[in-house]
């Protein structure tokens, strides 16, 4: 028994010695197996205070000693996109030495549009729900005068907080008088739309949203939409609702309601003869053709007055903030007071540029791609990450606090909308966070050299322009 105890203690001591960190001087020289990342020196250099002043100058350098050994260095291998939708190749599930060719049948056009699903970057890991939905795959509801197709949790389960509808109206066509249990936010992609509404105080509104403009209706506010004759093709627009389970088929419609009320009740309510309702529709109209509204049409005279805050916002006339690799416009309740539950950033990213690594602290992002090609990696914590490719007409989704970027992978401007279920737009920049953190602390985590730390920007970039250094 004594011999067994002695052996057992010796094993424990040996195991403890093996697990203890080795001194820094014993680090191997082979880069592929070098160990890094642990606690740094407790001493903070004089440069630390300079980096936390809040100025827009680059971050100060650090004099911290190298970090202790704990885990291997990340791979130096790049993970460039392998092809795009215009590539004249037979796409395969191969990246470097990983994967194998596709032996069975495949939908080549879809594979070309989604290279990072068939041949994902080696940095992808674990499981992240699908975060892409093309409106081209949505069932389209065809009506006389237009159509509508939607995205909700039925087709993209990850998007629980918001849903979208893509709608088209021919000149003069009307999306009939209706209301929703949710708020309605819209961006006009082509043409112009006349909107009408009243609020609960009986104040009315009439306005026109042109291409690039917004409208917003609080939950329960009745309204209508009609394409003007400004564009000979009518209008097309995006609708966003602050409920992922929203269905456009569950709208409260004027004609649907009256078709399900006894006519004698209608007569009592409006104090007219029942014959006045002989020609009301027997079922909902939803979208229907009509003569286009007059250019100079005015709101009906209202003894209660007009709504205090307009339901239309002229985003198309708002000057964008120019950035080194693109531009951004932000609209939330601070500039569009009625929009208390939806905020938006309209972003452009030039070829070779990137919407910087960032996250949104508390709100999900519902993204709509207007033009160009983009690449996004979602970091979901717990070593889970997945990369998606987007084209014009696609819906993307980023859950709250997921780290991500949006890279322009095409040869034209990438143009998209970031939409949030909130009254205020917020994001946190990874680069700005690191620049405003003591340099020794940053070096202890990432073992960056002084030049890299000094180059960190203390101001938020939002979009970062292309750099030749990314290829070295």
N, C-alpha and C positions, 0 to 999 in steps of 0.2 A: 504493500500500500504506500509506504514511504517513497519507494522508487517511482511509482505512478505519479505521485504528487510532484516530485522533482521534475519529471519529464514534462508534466502538464504546465508547470510554471515556466520552464525553459521555452516551451512553444509560445506561451503568451508573450514573454519578453521579446522573443525573436520577431513575432508578428508586429508588436508595437514599434520596434526599431525599424522594420521595413516600411511601415506606414508613415513614419515621421518624414517631414520634408527634408530633402537634401540641401546642403548649403549651395548658394548661388554659384560658387566656383566650380561645382561638379556638374554643371549643366552640359549636356551633350552638344556637339557642334553641328550635327546633322539637322538641317532646318526642318525636315519632315517629322522629326521626333522631338524637337526642342520643346521644353515645358515652360509655361508662362502663366501669369495671372494669379495673384494672391494679394496679400496686404502690402501696402507701401510703407515707407518710412513715416514715422509720426511727425517728423519735422516738415514744416511748410516753408517753402522758399519765399524770398521777398517778392518774387513775381506773382505770388498768389493774390496779394492785395490788389495788384494792378489789374488782374483779370476780372475782379469782381466790382469794378467801379461803375459798370453800366454804360461805359462809353461805347462808341461804334467801332473803335480800333480793334485790330486783331487780338486774339487772346495772347497773354504773356507766355513765355516759355517756362519749362519746369526743370528743376535740378534734382528731382527725385531719383534715387537709385533704381536700378532695374527691379522689377517685381520678382517675388519668389516663385518657385516652380510649383505648379499644381496641375495644369491641363495642357494638352498639346496646342500648338499654334493652329489656327484655321488654315485650310488649304489655300494655296496661292493660285489655284486653277481658276480661270475666268469661266463665266457661264453665259456667254453671249447668246442671243436669240439665234436659232439655227436656220430658220427660214421664215417667210411670210406668205401672205395669201397670193402674192404675185409670182412666187418662185415656181420655176418649171422643173420640179423634182417629184420623186415618189417618196413622200415623207415616211420615215422609219422611227421606231422607238429605240433609238440609239443615241447616246451621248458619250463621247470618248470611248472608254472600255466597258461602259455599262450598257445593259439592255440587249436587244436583239431585233432583227427585222420583223416586219408584220407579214405573216405567211397567209393569213386569211383575208377575206374581203374587208375593205374599209372605205369610208366616205372621205375621199381625198380632199375635196374643198373644205370640209370642216376641219380636217387634220391640218391643212395649210393655214387656216385661220387661228389655230390653237397649238402652236408648236410647243409651248411650255406645259401642255397637258400630256402630249404624246412623248416628248423628250424633255422632261422637266429639268431645271437646274439642280445640281447636286446639293445646293443649299436648301431645297425643299425637304420637308420632313414631317412625319406624322399625318394628322388628318385635319383638314379645314373644309367645311361645307362648300359646295359650289357657290361661287359669288359672281356668276355671269349669266345673264339671260338676254338673248337677242329678241327684240320685238318681232323679227322675221319668223320666229317659231311660235308666236302667240296666235291663237285662233282669232280671226278677224270677223267682227260683226258688221255685215254689209247692210246699209240702209239706202233708201232713195235720197240722195243728196250727200252721202258721205259714209264714213265707216269709223269703227273704234276697235282697238285691241288693247289688252291689258297685261300687266305683270303683277302677281301677288304671291303669297306664300304657297299657293297651289303649284306654282312652277319654280319658285326659288325660295325654299323654306327658310333660308338664313335671314331673309329680309322681313323680320317680324314687325318692324316699327313703321315701315312705309311701303306704299304700293304706287304703281304708275299706270297711266293710260295714255296712249298715243291716238289722237283723234284728227280726222280730216273732214272739212266741210267745203262743199262747192259754193260758188258765189251765191249769196243770199240764203244758203241753207241754215237751218236753226237747230241747235241743240236745245230741246224744248225747256220751258220753265220747270225748274226742279230745285231740290236741295238735298243735302247729305248730312249724315250723322257726324262726319269728319270735316275737317277744314279742306278746302280745295286751293291748291297753288298751281299756277300755270306759267309756262314759258312758250312764247309764240316762235315757231321755227320758220314759218313762211306766211306771207300775206298779213291780213289784219282782221281783228275780231271786235265787234261791238258787244259790250257786256252791259246788262241791266240788272239791278238788284234793289231791294229795300232792306232796312234793318228792323229790329224789334220795336223801335220807336216810330216806325212808319216813315222814316226819312228815305228818300229814293236816290238812285244814282244811275247815270248813263255815261259810259266812256268807251274809248277805243284803245285796244292794245295792238301795237304794230310789231313787226318781226323784231325779235330781241327784247320785247317788253314782257312784263309780268302782270298777272292779276292774282288776287287772293280773296277768298271768301271764308269768313269764320263758319264754324259748324252751324247748320240750321238756317243760314241766311239764304233765302230763295233768290235765284238768279237765272239768267238765260245767256246764251252765246249765239252770235250770228256772224257768219263770214261776210265781210264787206266786198265791194267791187274794186277795191284798191289793187288787187292782183287778179288777173283774169282767170287764174286757177282756183281762187278762193283762199282757204287758209288751212294750215296744219299746226298743231300745237301739242305740247306735252302737259299732262296733268299729273300732279303728285298729291297723295293723300296720306295723312299721318296715322295710318293703320295698315299693317302688312296684310291683314285679312280682308281689306276692302275689295268689293266687287262692284264694277260699274253697272252690273245687272240689277243691283239692289238699291238703285237711286229712287228717291221719292219724286215721282213725276206728276205734273199737273193733270195730264190726260188720263193717266192710269188711276189717279185718285177719283176723279169725277166719274169715270166709267164704272166705279164700284160704290157709288152713292145713289140711293133711290132718287128718282127725278123729283118726287114730291118734296124731298128734303132740300134738294137744290133750289126748287122754286121758293120754299120758305126762307131759305138762307139769303137769297138775293132779291126777294120780294118781287118776283116776276112770274109770269105764267110758265107752266111746265113746257109749253111748246117752244119756249126760248132755247131749250136744250135738245131740240129734235135732231140737231146735226153734230152733236159732240161725238168724238171718236169712240168706238166701242172698245178700243184697246189703246195702249200707249203708242205715241208717235216716235219718241226717242230722238231721232234725227229726221228732218223732213225738209223738202225744198220750199223756197219762198222768194219773193222779190228782195233784192238787196236793200239795206237801209240807206236813207238819204245821207249824204255827206254832212249836211248841216243839221241833222236831227238833234233835238233838244230833249232833255228829261221832262217828263210830265210835271206840270205845275203841282207843287206839293205844299199844303198848308203847314206841314211839320218841318219843311226845309230839306236841304240836301244832307247826305251823310257827312259827319265831321271829318272823316279820314277817307280819302279816295281808295277804291278797290283796285285801281290800275297804277302800276309804277313804270315810268319810262326808262327802263334799264338801257335801251338802245341809245339813249341820249346821254347816258352817264359816262364820263371819261374814265377809261381804265387806268389803273396804276401800272406804269411800264416797269418791267423787271429785266434782268440781264438775259434771261432766256425765254421771255414770254410776257404775260400780263395777267392781271386779276381785277375783277370787280366783286365787291362784297355788298350784299343787301340783306339787312335784317331789320328788326323793329326800330333800330336807332335811325334808320333812313326811310323805312316803309312802315309807319307806325301801326297800321292795321294788321300786319303780318306778325302776330305774336307767337305763332307756333311753327313757322317755317322760315329758315334762313338759307341763303345760297351764296356760293362763290362761283363766278364764271371765270374759268381759267383757260389760258392758251399756253402751250408749251411748244417751242420751236424745235426743228429737227436737231437731235443730239443733246437736247436739254432734258431736264427732269424736274417734276414737281417734287420738292425735296422730301427726304425722309421725315415723317411727322406722324402725329396721331391727334385724335380729337378726344378730349378728356372724358366727356360724359354722353355724347350723342352719336348715334349711328350715322353713317354717311351713305346716302342713296345717290349713285352717280349715273349721269346720262352722257353718252359720248356723241357729240354732234358731228365731228369730222376727224380724220386722221386715224392713226394706229397707236395703241398704248399697251404698256406692260406694267402689271402691278403684282407685287408680292405682299401677301398678308402675313404678318407675324402675330400669332394668336397666343403667345406665351407658351410655357411648358414645352419648348422645343418644337412647336407646331408652326409650320410655314408652308404656304402654297402660292404658286405663281399663275396668273391668268393673263390672257391676251384679249384686247378689246378693239372693236371697230365701230364705225359710225352706226348708230341705231341700237347699240348694246346698252343694257343696264348693268351696273356694277353695284356691289354693296360691301361696306366695310363696317363691321361692328364697332361700337364705342371702345376706344383705347387700343384697338389693334394698330400696331405700327405698320406703315406702308409708304410707298412712293408711287408716282406715276411717271413712267419713262416714255418719251416719244421714240418709238421704234420705226417710224416711217420717214418719208422724205417730204412730207407736207406738215403744216401746222396741226398740232393736236389740240382740239377744242372740246371742252367738256364742262359739265355742271356738277358741283358738289352741293348736295341738298341735305338739310338737317332738320329734324323735328325739334326745333328750339327757337327762342326769341333772339338769341345772340350767337353769332359765328365765333367759334373758338378753335384754335389748333396750337399744338406745341411742336416747335422745331427741334429736331435732334441736334443739329449743329449749334444752334443758339444755346441750348441747354449745356452742351459740353463747353462752349466758349465762356459761359458764365459760372462754371464750376471750377474750383481751385485746380490749377494745372497739374500739381503733384497727384491729385486724386484721379484725374483723367488718365495720366500716365500709368498709375498703378493698375488701372483696369485694362487698358488697351495697349500699353507699351508703345505709344506713339512717340515719334521723335519730336524734338523741340520745334523744328520747322513746321511740322504738321499742326502741332498745338498752337503755334503762333498764327497760323493761317485761319483758324476757326473764327467765324464771324459772330460778333455779339449782337448783330441785328438780324432779324428774320429775313431769309432770302425768298421764301415761298417757291420761286422757280429758280433753279440753278442752271446757268448757261453751259454749253458744251466746253469740254476741256481736253486738250491733247494728252494731258497726264494720265487720263483714265486707261490708256492703252499700254502703259509701261508697267 
